[in-house]
Amino acid sequence: MSHLDAARAWLAQDPDAVTRDELTSLLARVEEGDPAAAADLEDRFSTRLAFGTAGLRGTLGAGPNRMNRVLVAQAAAGFAAYLLERSSGAAPTVVVGYDGRRNSDVFARDSVEIFAGAGLNAILLPRLLPTPVLAFAVRHLGADAGVMVTASHNPPDDNGYKVYLGGADQGAQIVSPADAEIAAHIQRIADEGNITTLPRSVGYANAPESVVEAYVAATAAVAPAPAGVEGLNWVYTAMHGVGWETVSRVLAEAGYPQPTVVEAQIHPDGRFPTVAFPNPEEPGAMDLSFETARAVDAELVIANDPDADRLAVAIPDADTEGGWRRLTGNEIGLLLGWRAARAAATGLREDAPDGTAGPAGDAGAPASLACSLVSSPGLQAVAEHYGLDFHSTLTGFKWISRAPGMVFGFEEALGYLVNPGTVRDKDGISAAVALLEMAAQARGQGRTVGDLLQEFRETFGAFASDQISVRVSDVSEIAGIMASLRAQPPAAVGEIAVSRIDDLLLGVDGFPPGDVLRLWLDDGSRLIVRPSGTEPKLKLYLDVRGSSAKKARRRLEALRAGAEELLAAVRR
């Protein structure tokens, strides 16, 4: 079938007036001989968004290589078929949530209608809510599966479809082979070629408010406000996302003072008007937060990304331009891991309902800390210090959340799992409460979060990390770079010799095969190169350890310079 024929067939089944008009206009321009329109049509119809372990994620628009109502209907019908295939006879239950991005509510309602039409017990969360509330609801409601319509911190024109499984998967994100099995069902639906024939039903249930109340209660219980919290002066931003309503309720129940909010970013707005990329890691994304913090002389800034599954933290720093420094994901992860390790070592389970369980970790396995392989090796030092197990996993919380005995897990991309007994995914709200507890405890002792970081270095060593992120317009460039590094492995990075290279495609340390290169240097430093799983980026992760913060910074600067030289040489 030609791209023109495929586009016309797509148009005939598209229920969305906006994408129908978009595609009709594009077809007219193609038929007039517009080469740019022809290239656009080819991009939309030469392939389709792949359904993988991150579900679906892509730019809004018409065609199978975009996020739209046709694609979502195919995904929902395919996922329903997968759930029915693996069910033991009873109708599977699936709960659906959505955030404040464009069309999130539309995609969510399409999904529950198709799930209900397929004979599933479909439940829709009561309104736009954070991703962690959906992840919580899967377990809280005993559902067989969950779907969250979100593109998290992706650019404004993106949306996505994130899938969780209940039962033995305990509400975690899907992993292989479930992704391929679901994708096969979706492809079958797409090949049948007409979503208008899919049965739909409005006989789905709306989740009661008690589900949100239960999440609020469970999250507030993670870290009730300690002594020293009185007068804590802090700033919060929701980054135009859905976090604030739930965060404010958790703060009230846990006993924390309400923050000064960044007014321009506090309410959901799918246009994300004040940020180029609604990701706290991106340059400039937290500028309004810092401006607000300076105006009120705050002690701390806390930010969530748009679906509130990530947490960013900033502290005053006289040596940083503007007087505020955003902590790295590794710094936050090491502080929260330290907190979790102390609790586990004293025989407390942070995810236990009454806080009195023994030192076993999740599911009765020995208590452990876990992080992705690109996150700071400092977490292993913390685990060893407190006699806990440690697990390094592939990137993504679909892997971290499955670490045996985990009491805490994190990834350097601002993702933290502090309450594995209730939410089996990263959760920027529970992480925020845990961080506020640490800040308040330090405050009660006349100290700051900066002092906690110094104490960490004195206790465990000075770990320093950095990242080089290369955004590309053509994703094939990333594959080319990875192929070049494999074909001609570097003997050195800068002036430091490479002692060993682990290629995870070949299978290393029990990891499932992955497109990751891990370079170990003679001085103990580490450089990891991998494509992003959710964005058109190549990422390089740099980690060093020094006897002091100053020496670690120098070593990190040298490693970064060497990594940039290596990257430039490969891209020539």
Secondary structure, DSSP 8 states (H G I E B T S, - for coil): --HHHHHHHHHHH---HHHHHHHHHHHHHHHTT-HHHHHHHHHHHSS----BTTBEEEEBSSSTTSB-HHHHHHHHHHHHHHHHHH--SS--EEEEEE-SSTTHHHHHHHHHHHHHHTT-EEEE-SSS--HHHHHHHHHHTT-SEEEEE--TTS-TTEEEEEEEE-GGGTTEE--TTHHHHHHHHHHHHHHH--GGGS---S--EE--HHHHHHHHHHHHTTS---TT-TT--EEEE-TTSSHHHHHHHHHHHHT----EE-GGGSS--TT-TT-SS--TTSTTTTHHHHHHHHHHT-SEEEEE-TTS--EEEEEE-TTSGGGEEE--HHHHHHHHHHHHHHHHHTT--TTSTTS---SB-GGGSB-EEEEETTS-THHHHHHHHTT-EEEEE-SSHHHHTTSTTEEEEEETTTEEES-TTT-SS--HHHHHHHHHHHHHHHHHTT--HHHHHHHHHHHH-EEEEEEEEEE-SSTHHHHHHHHHHHHS--SEETTEEEEEEEEGGG--TT----S-EEEEETTS-EEEEEE-SSSSEEEEEEEEEESSHHHHHHHHHHHHHHHHHHHHHHH-
